[in-house]
């Protein structure tokens, strides 16, 4: 909430999104793809990550491949199944990107909180 109860800004919130795009303005990675890659890292499986997010394996794999093509490096290494099933792990570059993105979001949240507080204090004067 951005103002005291009953104020005109009480039900108003500031929201923001962060994504990576290339010089042509094409989106490379946004919230959904970052979440997918983070799920792959946590669950060790593209299939499990797709299931958790409620998307098809095909869509998940397409999203990963699209991001990799636009970035120019691999994010995920797939290991085919077998007796115990397959697995997917992040490449060192993929791991580094996800960790940096998480840190970036924390810093954005902190900065946006301060900026928003200043903004709404001003409009609520």
C-alpha positions as CSV (number, residue, x, y, z in Angstrom):
1,X,0.0,0.0,0.0
2,X,1.2,3.4,-0.9
3,X,-0.7,5.6,1.5
4,X,-2.6,5.6,4.8
5,X,-5.9,3.9,4.9
6,X,-8.5,6.0,3.3
7,X,-6.1,8.0,1.1
8,X,-6.5,8.2,-2.6
9,X,-3.3,6.1,-3.0
10,X,-4.1,3.4,-0.5
11,X,-4.9,0.8,-3.2
12,X,-2.1,1.8,-5.6
13,X,1.1,-0.1,-6.0
14,X,4.2,0.3,-8.1
15,X,5.3,-2.8,-10.0
16,X,8.3,-3.5,-12.2
17,X,9.7,-6.2,-14.4
18,X,13.3,-6.9,-15.4
19,X,14.4,-8.7,-18.5
20,X,17.4,-9.1,-20.8
21,X,17.0,-8.1,-24.4
22,X,19.4,-7.8,-27.3
23,X,20.3,-4.7,-29.4
24,X,17.4,-5.6,-31.7
25,X,14.9,-5.3,-28.8
26,X,14.2,-9.0,-28.8
27,X,13.6,-10.4,-25.3
28,X,16.1,-13.0,-24.3
29,X,15.3,-13.8,-20.7
30,X,12.4,-12.5,-18.5
31,X,10.7,-13.7,-15.4
32,X,9.3,-16.9,-16.9
33,X,12.5,-18.1,-18.5
34,X,14.6,-17.2,-15.5
35,X,12.1,-19.1,-13.3
36,X,12.3,-22.1,-15.7
37,X,16.1,-22.1,-15.6
38,X,16.1,-21.7,-11.8
39,X,13.7,-24.7,-11.5
40,X,15.9,-26.8,-13.8
41,X,18.8,-25.9,-11.4
42,X,16.8,-26.8,-8.3
43,X,15.1,-29.9,-9.6
44,X,17.8,-31.3,-11.9
45,X,15.3,-32.0,-14.7
46,X,13.8,-30.1,-17.6
47,X,10.7,-32.3,-17.4
48,X,10.3,-31.7,-13.7
49,X,10.8,-27.9,-14.1
50,X,8.2,-27.8,-17.0
51,X,5.7,-29.8,-14.9
52,X,6.2,-27.5,-11.9
53,X,5.6,-24.4,-14.1
54,X,2.6,-26.0,-15.8
55,X,4.1,-25.9,-19.3
56,X,4.8,-28.6,-21.8
57,X,8.3,-30.1,-22.0
58,X,8.4,-29.0,-25.7
59,X,7.7,-25.4,-24.7
60,X,10.2,-25.5,-21.9
61,X,12.9,-26.9,-24.2
62,X,12.0,-24.3,-26.9
63,X,12.4,-21.5,-24.3
64,X,15.8,-22.7,-23.2
65,X,17.0,-23.2,-26.8
66,X,15.7,-19.7,-27.8
67,X,17.5,-18.1,-24.9
68,X,20.7,-20.0,-25.6
69,X,20.6,-19.0,-29.3
70,X,20.1,-15.3,-28.5
71,X,22.8,-15.4,-25.8
72,X,25.3,-17.3,-27.9
73,X,26.1,-19.9,-25.2
74,X,24.6,-22.9,-23.5
75,X,22.6,-22.5,-20.3
76,X,21.6,-26.2,-19.8
77,X,23.3,-29.5,-20.3
78,X,20.9,-32.4,-20.9
79,X,21.9,-35.9,-20.1
80,X,19.6,-38.4,-21.8
81,X,17.7,-41.0,-19.8
82,X,18.5,-44.6,-19.3
83,X,17.6,-47.0,-16.5
84,X,17.4,-44.2,-13.9
85,X,16.1,-41.4,-16.2
86,X,17.8,-38.3,-17.6
87,X,18.8,-35.1,-15.9
88,X,19.5,-31.5,-16.8
89,X,22.0,-29.3,-15.1
90,X,23.0,-25.7,-15.7
91,X,26.3,-25.0,-17.4
92,X,28.7,-22.9,-15.4
93,X,27.6,-19.9,-17.5
94,X,23.9,-20.7,-16.8
95,X,24.5,-21.0,-13.1
96,X,26.4,-17.7,-13.0
97,X,23.7,-16.0,-14.9
98,X,20.9,-17.2,-12.6
99,X,22.9,-16.3,-9.4
100,X,23.6,-12.8,-10.8
101,X,20.0,-12.3,-11.8
102,X,18.8,-13.3,-8.3
103,X,21.3,-10.7,-6.8
104,X,20.1,-8.1,-9.3
105,X,16.5,-8.6,-8.3
106,X,17.3,-8.2,-4.6
107,X,19.2,-4.9,-5.4
108,X,16.3,-3.7,-7.6
109,X,13.8,-4.5,-4.9
110,X,15.8,-2.5,-2.3
111,X,16.2,0.4,-4.7
112,X,12.6,0.4,-5.9
113,X,11.4,0.3,-2.4
114,X,13.3,3.5,-1.5
115,X,12.3,5.2,-4.7
116,X,8.7,4.3,-4.3
117,X,8.6,5.4,-0.7
118,X,10.0,8.8,-1.7
119,X,7.5,9.1,-4.6
120,X,4.4,8.2,-2.5
121,X,5.6,10.4,0.4
122,X,5.7,13.3,-2.1
123,X,2.2,12.6,-3.6
124,X,0.7,12.0,-0.1
125,X,1.9,15.4,1.3
